[in-house]
């Protein structure tokens, strides 16, 4: 009888479920197998066996390889689902001890989002497949040398390549966390500047012109774009003009009591739009269509 033994301790039921689901494919190939749970003192093992008459023939090696492949697949899925978050936490605590507990939790959440691959990005999907294949390969290689495996020990000491991938995920999560923290500090600073400025206008209208430059109108709908940005434009050369920065600087200087954004769908820089909304918060009104929008749309056509 050919068998594989997996020491699982306190996660026997979950491992058994993964193995049962995966080994169903062996059953579909009309191979006979059994899965048994064995308890000995404080330890628990799961025995996966092939009980097939063909084991007496020359196909024994091929049948045993089939068992190893399916058990490796099942254990890889289990490791990804049950161990990854714990391993990520361990990496964060070990490599980034200078963050406090709240910051570590935020980094963990960002890393877990990467692991879940919620955005279904093509390269993220490939990265996830690669991580799984690394585990499957290591499991299969291990079972070539031994038919007995302690799951905790295998994860902790035999998956260095996999752990390196997780460390890269944590590193990316830390970078995203720091960027988000810097962005929040930047927004806080801009809000402070707005709060200390004396409002020069009660209402300011902003829209995007047909040249993708921003148009600024006062409360009487008179265009004041040039006079608003000229002060800042004079300080930089033509080649360095960034109209997104000019718009934000102008709006902060004007500190309007009410800021109406027209035709937000025409804003190519969505991050700029979010920044304006975050800085001016309750002062911002998003216009969903008015006479100003109509005139602007006609002009752009």
C-alpha positions as CSV (number, residue, x, y, z in Angstrom):
1,X,0.0,0.0,0.0
2,X,1.3,3.4,-1.0
3,X,0.5,6.3,1.4
4,X,1.4,9.8,2.5
5,X,1.3,10.9,6.2
6,X,0.7,14.6,7.1
7,X,1.1,15.7,10.7
8,X,-1.5,18.5,11.2
9,X,-2.1,18.9,15.0
10,X,-5.1,21.3,15.5
11,X,-6.1,21.9,11.9
12,X,-7.1,18.3,11.0
13,X,-10.7,19.0,10.0
14,X,-9.7,21.8,7.6
15,X,-6.9,19.8,6.0
16,X,-9.2,16.8,5.7
17,X,-11.7,19.0,3.9
18,X,-9.1,20.2,1.4
19,X,-7.8,16.7,0.8
20,X,-11.2,15.2,0.4
21,X,-12.1,17.8,-2.2
22,X,-8.9,17.4,-4.2
23,X,-8.7,13.6,-4.0
24,X,-12.2,13.4,-5.5
25,X,-10.4,13.9,-8.8
26,X,-8.5,10.6,-8.2
27,X,-11.9,8.9,-7.6
28,X,-13.1,10.3,-10.9
29,X,-10.1,8.5,-12.5
30,X,-11.4,5.3,-11.0
31,X,-8.6,4.9,-8.5
32,X,-9.3,3.6,-5.0
33,X,-8.1,5.7,-2.1
34,X,-8.7,6.3,1.6
35,X,-8.2,9.2,4.0
36,X,-7.9,8.4,7.7
37,X,-7.3,10.6,10.7
38,X,-4.9,9.1,13.3
39,X,-4.6,10.6,16.8
40,X,-1.6,9.8,19.0
41,X,-1.3,11.6,22.3
42,X,-1.2,15.4,21.4
43,X,-0.5,14.9,17.7
44,X,-2.8,14.3,14.8
45,X,-1.9,12.8,11.4
46,X,-3.9,12.3,8.3
47,X,-3.0,9.2,6.2
48,X,-3.8,9.3,2.4
49,X,-3.6,5.9,0.9
50,X,-4.0,4.3,-2.5
51,X,-5.9,1.0,-2.2
52,X,-5.9,-0.1,-5.8
53,X,-5.2,-3.6,-7.3
54,X,-3.1,-2.0,-9.9
55,X,-0.5,-1.2,-7.2
56,X,0.8,-4.7,-7.8
57,X,1.6,-3.9,-11.5
58,X,4.3,-1.8,-13.1
59,X,2.1,1.3,-12.9
60,X,2.7,1.6,-9.2
61,X,5.1,4.6,-9.6
62,X,2.7,6.4,-11.8
63,X,-0.2,5.9,-9.4
64,X,1.9,7.1,-6.5
65,X,2.9,10.2,-8.4
66,X,-0.8,10.8,-9.0
67,X,-1.4,10.7,-5.2
68,X,1.5,13.0,-4.5
69,X,0.4,15.6,-7.1
70,X,-3.2,15.8,-5.7
71,X,-2.1,15.8,-2.0
72,X,0.5,18.6,-2.9
73,X,-2.3,20.6,-4.6
74,X,-4.6,20.3,-1.6
75,X,-2.0,21.2,0.9
76,X,-0.8,24.2,-1.2
77,X,-4.4,25.6,-1.2
78,X,-4.6,25.0,2.5
79,X,-1.4,26.8,3.2
80,X,-2.4,29.8,1.1
81,X,-5.8,30.1,2.8
82,X,-4.7,29.3,6.4
83,X,-1.1,30.3,6.8
84,X,-0.5,33.4,4.6
85,X,-2.0,36.0,6.9
86,X,-0.1,34.6,9.9
87,X,3.2,34.5,7.9
88,X,2.6,38.1,6.7
89,X,2.1,39.1,10.4
90,X,5.3,37.4,11.4
91,X,7.2,39.2,8.6
92,X,5.8,42.6,9.6
93,X,6.6,42.0,13.3
94,X,10.1,40.8,12.5
95,X,11.2,43.3,9.8
96,X,9.2,46.4,10.6
97,X,9.3,46.5,14.4
98,X,9.5,50.3,14.4
99,X,5.8,50.6,13.4
100,X,3.3,50.7,16.3
101,X,0.5,48.1,16.6
102,X,-2.1,50.2,14.7
103,X,0.3,50.9,11.8
104,X,1.2,47.2,11.6
105,X,-2.5,46.3,11.4
106,X,-2.9,48.8,8.5
107,X,0.1,47.3,6.7
108,X,-1.3,43.8,7.3
109,X,-4.7,44.9,5.8
110,X,-3.0,46.3,2.7
111,X,-0.9,43.1,2.2
112,X,-4.0,40.9,2.6
113,X,-5.8,42.9,-0.1
114,X,-2.8,42.2,-2.4
115,X,-3.1,38.5,-1.5
116,X,-6.8,38.4,-2.2
117,X,-6.1,40.0,-5.6
118,X,-9.4,41.8,-5.5
119,X,-8.6,44.0,-8.5
120,X,-8.0,40.9,-10.6
121,X,-5.0,42.6,-12.2
122,X,-3.3,40.3,-14.8
123,X,0.2,40.5,-13.3
124,X,-1.2,40.0,-9.7
125,X,-3.0,36.9,-10.9
126,X,0.2,35.6,-12.4
127,X,2.0,36.4,-9.2
128,X,-0.6,34.4,-7.2
129,X,-0.4,31.4,-9.5
130,X,3.4,31.5,-9.2
131,X,3.2,31.5,-5.4
132,X,0.9,28.5,-5.4
133,X,3.1,26.7,-7.9
134,X,6.2,27.3,-5.7
135,X,4.4,25.6,-2.8
136,X,3.1,22.7,-5.0
137,X,6.6,22.1,-6.4
138,X,8.2,22.1,-2.9
139,X,5.6,19.7,-1.5
140,X,6.0,17.3,-4.5
141,X,9.8,17.4,-4.1
142,X,9.6,16.7,-0.4
143,X,7.2,13.7,-1.0
144,X,9.8,12.3,-3.4
145,X,12.2,11.9,-0.5
146,X,9.7,11.1,2.3
147,X,6.1,10.0,2.7
148,X,5.8,11.7,6.1
149,X,5.4,15.5,6.5
150,X,4.8,17.8,9.5
151,X,2.8,20.7,8.1
152,X,3.9,23.4,10.5
153,X,7.6,22.4,10.1
154,X,7.3,22.3,6.3
155,X,5.8,25.8,6.2
156,X,8.3,27.3,8.6
157,X,11.5,25.7,7.2
158,X,11.0,24.5,3.6
159,X,9.3,27.5,1.9
160,X,12.1,30.0,1.6
161,X,11.3,31.0,-2.0
162,X,7.6,31.4,-1.0
163,X,8.5,33.4,2.1
164,X,10.6,35.7,-0.2
165,X,7.5,36.4,-2.3
166,X,5.5,37.2,0.9
167,X,8.3,39.6,2.0
168,X,8.0,41.4,-1.3
169,X,4.3,41.8,-0.8
170,X,4.9,43.2,2.7
171,X,7.5,45.6,1.3
172,X,5.0,46.8,-1.3
173,X,2.3,47.1,1.4
174,X,4.7,49.2,3.5
175,X,5.5,51.5,0.6
176,X,1.7,52.0,0.0
177,X,1.1,52.7,3.6
178,X,3.9,55.3,3.8
179,X,2.6,56.9,0.6
180,X,-0.9,57.1,2.0
181,X,0.4,58.5,5.2
182,X,2.4,61.2,3.3
183,X,-0.7,62.0,1.2
184,X,-2.9,62.4,4.3
185,X,-0.3,64.7,5.9
186,X,-0.1,66.7,2.6
187,X,-3.9,67.0,2.6
188,X,-3.9,68.1,6.3
189,X,-1.3,70.8,5.5
190,X,-3.4,72.1,2.5
191,X,-6.5,72.2,4.7
192,X,-4.6,74.2,7.2
193,X,-3.5,76.7,4.5
194,X,-7.1,77.0,3.4
195,X,-8.4,77.6,6.9
196,X,-5.9,80.4,7.6
197,X,-6.5,82.1,4.3
198,X,-9.1,84.9,4.2
199,X,-11.7,84.0,1.6
200,X,-11.3,86.2,-1.5
201,X,-14.4,84.8,-3.2
202,X,-17.8,83.5,-2.0
203,X,-18.1,81.2,-4.9
204,X,-15.7,79.8,-7.5
205,X,-16.6,77.6,-10.5
206,X,-14.1,75.2,-12.0
207,X,-14.5,73.3,-15.3
208,X,-12.2,71.8,-18.0
209,X,-11.8,73.6,-21.3
210,X,-11.4,72.1,-24.8
211,X,-7.6,72.2,-24.4
212,X,-7.8,70.2,-21.2
213,X,-6.8,73.3,-19.2
214,X,-8.9,74.4,-16.3
215,X,-11.3,77.3,-16.5
216,X,-12.0,79.3,-13.4
217,X,-15.1,81.5,-13.0
218,X,-16.1,83.8,-10.2
219,X,-19.6,84.1,-8.6
220,X,-20.8,86.3,-11.5
221,X,-19.6,83.6,-14.0
222,X,-16.8,85.9,-15.2
223,X,-13.7,84.0,-16.2
224,X,-10.8,84.8,-14.0
225,X,-8.4,82.0,-15.0
226,X,-5.5,84.1,-16.2
227,X,-5.4,86.5,-13.3
228,X,-5.7,83.5,-10.8
229,X,-2.8,81.5,-12.2
230,X,-0.6,84.3,-13.5
231,X,1.0,84.8,-10.2
232,X,2.2,81.2,-10.0
233,X,2.9,80.8,-13.8
234,X,5.4,83.7,-13.7
235,X,7.5,81.8,-11.2
236,X,8.1,78.8,-13.5
237,X,9.2,78.3,-17.1
238,X,6.8,77.3,-19.8
239,X,8.2,73.8,-20.1
240,X,7.6,73.2,-16.4
241,X,4.0,74.3,-16.3
242,X,1.8,71.8,-14.5
243,X,-1.8,73.0,-14.7
244,X,-3.0,70.6,-12.0
245,X,-0.6,72.2,-9.5
246,X,-1.5,75.6,-10.7
247,X,-5.2,74.9,-10.1
248,X,-4.7,73.6,-6.6
249,X,-2.4,76.5,-5.7
250,X,-4.9,79.1,-7.1
251,X,-7.8,77.6,-5.3
252,X,-5.9,77.5,-1.9
253,X,-5.0,81.2,-2.4
254,X,-8.5,82.2,-3.2
255,X,-10.0,80.0,-0.4
256,X,-13.5,80.3,-1.7
257,X,-16.4,79.7,0.7
258,X,-18.0,77.5,-1.9
259,X,-16.3,75.6,-4.7
260,X,-18.5,74.3,-7.6
261,X,-16.9,71.7,-9.9
262,X,-18.6,71.3,-13.3
263,X,-18.3,68.3,-15.6
264,X,-16.1,66.3,-13.3
265,X,-16.1,63.5,-15.9
266,X,-13.9,65.6,-18.1
267,X,-11.2,65.8,-15.3
268,X,-8.5,63.4,-16.7
269,X,-6.6,63.5,-13.4
270,X,-8.9,61.7,-11.0
271,X,-6.4,62.0,-8.2
272,X,-6.5,65.8,-8.6
273,X,-10.3,65.7,-8.3
274,X,-10.1,63.6,-5.1
275,X,-7.4,66.0,-3.7
276,X,-9.6,69.0,-4.3
277,X,-12.6,67.3,-2.6
278,X,-10.4,66.2,0.3
279,X,-8.9,69.7,0.8
280,X,-12.1,71.7,0.5
281,X,-14.4,68.9,1.8
282,X,-17.8,70.4,2.7
283,X,-17.2,73.5,0.6
284,X,-17.1,71.4,-2.6
285,X,-20.3,71.0,-4.7
286,X,-20.3,68.6,-7.6
287,X,-22.5,69.9,-10.4
288,X,-24.4,67.2,-12.3
289,X,-25.6,69.6,-15.1
290,X,-26.4,73.3,-15.3
291,X,-26.4,76.2,-17.8
292,X,-22.6,76.6,-17.2
293,X,-22.0,73.0,-18.0
294,X,-24.2,73.3,-21.2
295,X,-22.3,76.4,-22.4
296,X,-19.0,74.7,-21.7
297,X,-20.0,71.5,-23.5
298,X,-21.1,73.5,-26.6
299,X,-17.8,75.4,-26.6
300,X,-15.9,72.2,-26.4
301,X,-17.7,70.7,-29.4
